[in-house]
């Protein structure tokens, strides 16, 4: 009696893919209250017509289906079959593309970062049975390229005197009254002091985004050790909903980190086999 075949997928590849999916979904659903009301109520009762977009990309139904469809990706947490991982990645990427092209969501960066991370996941899951060094190196390099693409735009957009002086971020901080530290800071410091701080905070933000725009040229661990805390700190002075854009990028960096550990483990095992042959 023959045993059923089992897909041999490295454990760390499964873990990496699940982390990307999990944090991708965290970002996707972090503004779910806003998006659910917008897609299912506002667009139905007050539809907008922009002739620039084809009829398909003006449909409220398309936006509704595209927003809910990625919930199918939850299947990767109860299966180890590559086909389901590939399906989840394709669904995530297609849904992001639809909302990125839809007239009512094209201006939201959530779907732009989600699309690029989804595209990386499609590539990764298609070959996730592999564990050779070339595949792991390519996975990390492409992950850094995705991060660089996202931050390059933000970096270039902030190369203005208003951003460099801190005026823009200070005005946003004082007017919007958002950010995890906003209430405490305003309660303990006057506006003049806060604006002086933002002269340096804004410069650090621009330099940090510029460094992440060069991520493919930097060591992977360095990007993880500095980039992840840098992205997590955004919510201190901005709305926590910024994680709808950043959480999938954080998941991507963590996944690459896990794959580094796999490559090191495989290298150590090969060394031991050469040293102690059977």
C-alpha positions in Angstrom: 0.0 0.0 0.0 1.5 3.3 -1.1 1.6 6.3 1.2 0.0 9.6 0.0 2.5 12.0 -1.5 3.4 15.0 0.7 4.6 18.3 -0.6 8.1 18.9 0.6 8.1 22.6 1.4 10.7 24.0 3.8 9.2 24.9 7.1 10.7 28.4 7.1 9.3 29.1 3.6 5.8 28.3 4.9 6.4 30.5 8.0 7.7 33.4 5.8 4.7 33.2 3.5 2.3 33.1 6.4 3.9 36.1 8.1 3.6 38.1 4.8 -0.1 37.1 4.5 -0.8 37.9 8.1 0.7 41.4 8.1 -0.7 42.0 4.6 -4.2 41.3 6.0 -3.5 43.5 9.1 -2.8 46.4 6.8 -5.7 45.6 4.5 -8.2 45.5 7.3 -6.8 48.2 9.6 -9.1 50.7 8.0 -12.0 48.3 7.5 -14.5 50.5 9.4 -13.8 53.3 7.0 -13.7 51.2 3.9 -16.8 49.1 4.7 -18.8 52.2 5.2 -17.3 53.9 2.1 -17.6 50.9 -0.3 -20.9 49.5 0.9 -22.8 52.7 1.9 -21.3 55.9 0.5 -20.6 54.6 -3.0 -24.1 53.0 -3.2 -26.0 56.1 -2.0 -23.8 58.7 -3.6 -22.1 57.2 -6.7 -19.4 59.3 -8.3 -19.0 59.3 -12.1 -15.6 60.1 -13.6 -15.4 59.5 -17.3 -11.7 59.0 -17.2 -12.3 55.5 -15.7 -14.0 52.6 -17.6 -17.4 51.6 -16.4 -15.9 48.5 -14.8 -13.6 50.5 -12.5 -16.5 52.8 -11.5 -18.7 50.0 -10.2 -19.3 49.9 -6.4 -19.8 46.1 -6.7 -16.2 45.7 -8.1 -14.8 47.7 -5.1 -16.9 45.7 -2.6 -15.9 42.3 -4.0 -12.2 43.3 -4.4 -12.0 44.4 -0.8 -13.6 41.3 0.7 -11.9 38.7 -1.6 -8.5 38.7 0.1 -10.1 37.1 3.2 -9.8 33.9 1.2 -6.1 34.1 1.9 -6.8 32.9 5.5 -6.7 29.4 4.1 -2.9 29.5 4.2 -3.1 29.2 8.0 -4.8 25.8 7.8 -3.0 24.1 4.9 0.5 23.4 3.8 -0.2 22.9 0.1 1.6 25.2 -2.3 -1.5 25.5 -4.5 -3.4 27.3 -1.8 -0.5 29.6 -1.1 -0.3 30.5 -4.8 -4.1 31.0 -4.9 -4.0 33.3 -1.9 -1.1 35.3 -3.4 -2.9 35.7 -6.7 -6.1 36.8 -5.0 -4.3 39.3 -2.9 -2.5 40.8 -5.8 -5.5 40.9 -8.1 -7.7 42.5 -5.4 -5.0 45.2 -4.8 -4.7 45.9 -8.6 -8.5 46.3 -8.9 -8.7 48.8 -6.1 -5.5 50.5 -7.3 -7.3 51.1 -10.6 -10.7 51.8 -9.2 -11.9 55.4 -9.3 -12.9 55.4 -5.7 -9.7 54.0 -4.2 -7.0 54.8 -6.7 -5.6 57.5 -4.4 -5.1 55.3 -1.4 -1.5 54.1 -0.8 -2.8 51.0 1.0 -3.5 49.3 -2.3 -0.2 50.3 -3.9 2.0 48.8 -1.2 -0.3 45.8 -1.0 0.0 45.2 -4.7 3.8 45.1 -4.7 4.0 42.9 -1.7 1.4 40.6 -3.2 3.4 40.5 -6.4 6.5 39.4 -4.4 4.3 36.7 -2.7 3.1 35.4 -6.1 6.8 34.9 -7.2 7.8 33.4 -3.9 4.9 30.9 -3.5 5.4 29.7 -7.1 8.8 28.4 -6.2 8.5 28.0 -2.4 9.5 24.3 -2.6 13.1 25.5 -3.3 15.6 26.0 -0.6 18.8 26.6 -2.5 20.9 29.7 -1.7 20.1 31.4 -5.0 16.4 31.3 -4.4 16.7 32.6 -0.9 19.1 35.4 -2.1 16.7 36.4 -4.8 13.8 36.5 -2.4 15.6 38.8 -0.1 16.8 41.0 -2.9 13.3 41.4 -4.4 11.9 42.2 -1.0 14.5 45.0 -0.6 13.5 46.3 -4.0 9.9 46.4 -3.1 10.7 48.3 0.1 12.9 50.7 -1.9 10.2 51.4 -4.5 7.8 52.4 -1.8 10.1 54.7 0.1 11.7 56.3 -3.0 8.4 58.0 -3.9 8.0 59.3 -0.3 11.6 60.5 -0.2 11.4 62.4 -3.4 8.1 63.9 -2.5 9.5 65.3 0.7 12.5 67.1 -0.9 10.9 70.5 -0.4 11.9 73.3 1.9 8.6 73.0 3.7 9.2 69.4 4.6 12.9 69.9 5.4 12.1 72.8 7.8 9.5 70.7 9.6 6.7 73.0 8.8 4.5 70.5 7.1 4.8 67.7 9.8 4.4 70.3 12.6 1.2 71.7 11.0 -0.2 68.2 10.5 0.7 67.3 14.1 -0.9 70.4 15.6 -4.0 70.5 13.4 -4.9 66.8 13.0 -4.3 66.0 16.6 -3.4 62.4 15.7 -0.6 60.1 16.6 0.0 57.8 19.6 2.1 60.4 21.4 0.1 63.5 20.3 -2.1 64.1 23.3 0.8 63.6 25.8 3.2 65.9 23.8 0.7 68.7 23.5 -0.2 68.5 27.2 3.4 68.8 28.3 5.0 71.2 25.8 4.0 74.4 24.1 3.6 74.8 20.4 6.9 76.7 19.9 8.9 73.8 21.5 7.0 71.2 19.5 7.8 73.0 16.2 11.5 73.1 17.1 11.4 69.4 17.6 9.7 68.8 14.3 12.5 70.6 12.5 14.7 67.6 13.5 12.0 64.9 13.3 11.2 65.9 9.7 14.9 65.8 8.8 15.3 62.3 10.4 12.2 61.2 8.5 13.5 62.3 5.2 16.9 60.8 5.8 15.3 57.6 7.0 13.1 57.3 3.9 16.1 58.1 1.7 18.1 55.3 3.3 15.3 52.8 2.8 15.1 53.9 -0.8 18.6 52.5 -1.1 17.7 49.3 0.7 18.9 47.0 -2.1 22.4 48.4 -1.7 22.5 47.7 2.1 23.0 44.6 4.2 19.6 42.8 4.8 20.0 42.6 8.6 20.8 46.3 8.8 17.6 47.2 6.8 15.6 45.0 9.2 17.2 46.3 12.4 16.7 49.9 11.5 13.9 49.8 9.0 11.3 48.0 11.1 11.6 50.2 14.1 11.6 53.2 11.8 8.3 52.2 10.2 6.8 51.3 13.6 7.7 54.8 14.9 5.5 56.5 12.3 2.4 56.1 14.4 3.9 58.2 17.2 3.4 61.4 15.3 0.9 60.3 12.6 -2.3 58.4 12.6 -2.0 54.7 13.5 -3.8 54.1 10.2 -0.4 54.6 8.5 0.0 50.9 9.2 -2.5 50.1 6.4 0.4 51.1 4.2 3.4 49.9 6.2 2.4 46.6 7.9 2.8 44.6 4.7 6.3 46.0 4.2 7.2 45.1 7.8 5.9 41.6 7.1 8.0 41.4 3.9 11.2 42.3 5.8 10.5 39.8 8.6 9.9 37.1 6.0 13.3 37.8 4.5 14.9 37.7 7.9 13.4 34.2 8.4 14.8 33.1 5.1 18.2 34.2 6.2 17.9 31.9 9.2 17.0 29.1 6.9 20.0 29.7 4.6 22.3 29.8 7.7 20.8 26.5 9.0 21.1 24.8 5.6 24.8 26.0 5.4 25.5 24.7 8.9 23.9 21.3 8.1 25.9 21.0 4.9 29.1 21.8 6.9 28.3 19.2 9.5 27.6 16.5 6.8 31.0 17.2 5.2 32.7 17.1 8.6 30.9 14.0 9.8 30.0 11.9 6.7 27.5 9.0 7.3 
